[in-house]
Amino acid sequence: MSGRDSTQSLLVLRKLTRAIADSVRAQMTEYLTTLAPLLRPKMVLGDYVEDGSKESTRRSDKAYKELQALYEKVAATKPYNLPRELTPPLRLSGSGLEITAVDTPHVIQSGSDSRTIMVRSPLTWTLTYGGYAPTKLPELLKTKLRAGDELTQLVLSYLMMHVVVTNATGLVQTFEALHFPITTTTLPEFGPLPITRIGVAISTMRPSDAVILESAELTGMDAFEEIVNVDDLSQLRDPLKERLLDIARQHAPELV
């Protein structure tokens, strides 16, 4: 994209992207609200988690060992340096689920100068338990006097979410079938801490640095939102439809 055409195309795609993002977020929030009870730590970790109810599961011992191993790995590394011991039952003060937009710093060179633009992925969100949004983590890491083990609680909340998701394969498959895949990633600034994300099976893209800089100049903000890849819309798959068609091809190929 270049010149006036690039600006006009960007405006059209940005409007489309925001309309899609609004629709996707509303639908995803509805699904998360319905399925939130299945993502409670208690469902996987059983009595290793304190939440006022008795609910043991056969897999809780295995899940807790996974949580312990992950915690020891994260606690011993910078920038955390947390106590290595965990004492069950563990407490999670947050309730419900929370989704937070994903923003990534993007450095653009312009001659001898550079400019950092925060680029948002509009169709991907970080999935956390309520009260543990990723925006809190940098603040806690900067605070030398951390009140009430807040950092430990936040780290544990991320590890619990990861352990719950990796042990609830049926639930993950359900979200996949609904076109909202759940994934795990790590970020350089947060070390080995697993970050759980949820999005829609449609990619977004970032235009050239020149277009991003032009947009930043027009808006007066060091921020940019990626735009939807329109080709992906027509390529959305329906797993159930494809599975049933495969069965039909095997049993009665002449009818399909």
N, C-alpha and C positions, 0 to 999 in steps of 0.2 A: 504494500500500500504506500502511496506517496501523494503529497500535495493535498488539494481539496478533496479528491476522491477518497484518499485514505482517511481523512477526518470524517467525512460523511459516512463512509462504510463503518468506521469505528463507532459512531453514534448509533447507527442502526443495530449493529451487533451488541452494543452495550445495553440498549433498550430491550432487545430480545433476551439477552443473558439474565437481566434482572427480573424479567417476567417469568422466565423458567425457574430461576433461583427461588422466587417467592412461592411458586406453585410447589416446587420440590420440597422446600423447607416445611410448608404447611402439611403436606402429605406425610413426610418423614416424622414430624413431630407427633402426628396422630398415631402412627405405628409405634413409635417409642413409648408414648404414654400407655398404650394398650399392653405392650410387651415388657414394660419396665419391671414388673414383679419377677420376671424370669432372669433379669440381670442383677438382682440383689446378690451381694456377696454370700449371704446365708445359703442361697440355693446351691452353691458349689462348695463353700468352705464349712458349711454346717456349724457345729458348736465352737469352731475356732473363731467365730465372729460373734460379737455381742450385739444383739438388737432387740432383746426382750422376748424372744420366742425360742422354743426348742425345735430344732429341725436338723437332724443328722442325716448325712447321706453316705453311701458306701464309698464315694469317690473323695470325700472330704480330706482323708489322710493324705492321699496322693496330691491333691490340690494344694494343701497347706505346705507340703514339702517343696512344691514348685515355687510357692510364694516365698518361703524362707530362702531358697537358693537365689531367687531374683533379688530379694531385699539385701542379702549379704553382698551380692555383686554390686548393686547400686550404692549401698551405704558406705562402702569402703573407698569409693572413687570421688574425685573432685567433680563438681563443686559441692558435694553433699557432706561427706565426712560425718556420717550419722552413727549413733550407737549400733553395734552389730547384733544385739540380742532383741528378739521379739518375745513378748509374753502374752500368750492367748488367755482369755478370749480378746481378740482385737476389737477396737472400737472405731466406728466410722460415723463422724458427727453429721455428715451431709445426708440428705434424703433426695430421692428421685434422681432424674438424669438431667444433664445439661449439655447443650451443644454450643460450641464457640467457633466463629469464623477462623479460617486458617490464613494468616498473613506471613509472608516471607520477605526478608530484606533482599533487595536486588540492587547491586552497585553498578552504576553506569558511568563509564569514562567519557568525559567530554574535554578533549584536549589534555591539558595538564591537570584539570580538575576532575573530581568524581562527585557523584550525587547518589545518595541511597534512597531508593523508592520502595515503599512497602507494597508488595504485590499480593493481592487477595485472590485465593482460589474460591470462586463463588459457589461451587457445587460440592465442596468438601468441608466437613466440620470436624473439630476435635470432640470426641464423646467422653464425658466425665460424669462422675457422680456430682450431685448438686453441691455447689459451694467450692468446687475444686477446679475452676476454670484455669487454663494454662497461663493466663495473664497474671495469676497470683504467684507463679513460680519464680520469675525473675525478681519480683519484689522481695520474696522471702530469702532468696539467695544473697541479696544485697544487704539484708538486715543482719547485723552482727549479733544482736540480742533477740533471739527468736522466742516469743512468748508461747508457753504451753505446747512445746513440741509441734508447732504448726507445720514445719517442714516435713517432719517424720510422718505426720498425718496425711499431708498432701502426696508424698511419695507412695505411701501405702495405698492410698485411694487409686493411684494410677496402676500400681501392681495388682491390686484386687480386680480392677476392671479387666486387665490383660488376662489374668488367670481365669476369671469367669468366662470371658469370651472364648479363650482357647479350649476350655473344657465343655462349653455348650455348643458343640458342633451343629446340632439340630437347629438351634436358634440362629446361628450364623448362616446356615443354609436357607433358613426362612427369609432372612433379610436379603440374601442374594437373589432368591426367587422374586422378591418384591422390587428388585432393581436398586437396592440400597446396600451394597457390599460394605462389610466392616473389615478394616485393615489395621495393621500395626506398623508403626514406623519409629525411628529414633531421630533426634536432632542433635547436631554437634554441640550446641550450648548446654544441652541437658544430659550429655553422656549416654550411658546405656539404658536410661529410663524408657520403658516402652510407652509410646503414645498411641492411644486407640483413636481411630478416625472412622467416620461414616460419611458416605457420599452417594451420589447417583452414578450409574454406569454410563456417564457421558463425560468426555474429556473437555477441558478448556485449554486455551492456548494464549501465549503472550506474543504480541506483535514485536516488531523491531524496537530497539532501544530509542531510535529517533522518534518513533510514534509515541512511545511512553513518555519521553521528555517533553514532546509537544503537548501531550495531554496534561502533564504536570504543570506546565507553564500556563495553560488555559484555565485550569482549575485553581491554581495557586496552592496546591497541596502535594506533598511528596507521597502520593498514594495512587495506586492503579489497580483496576479490577480486570482479571483475565476475561476473555470472551469465549463464548461457547463454540465448540467445534460442531457446526451445523450438520456435517456428514454423519456424525454419530447418532443423530436423532432417528434416521431411517434404518440404522443397524442394531437398534435395541432388540435383544433376543428374549423370547419367551420360553424358558426351560421346559415347562410342562407341555406346551404345544410341540416343541421339538422332540421331546421324549415320546409322546403319543404318536407322532408321525413316524418315528423310527420303528415303533412296534408295528404300525400299520404296514410299513415297507417290508418288514420281515415276514408278516403273516399273510398279507394280501397286496403284494407290490403292484398288481394290475389295477387296483382300485385307487392308488394314490398318484 
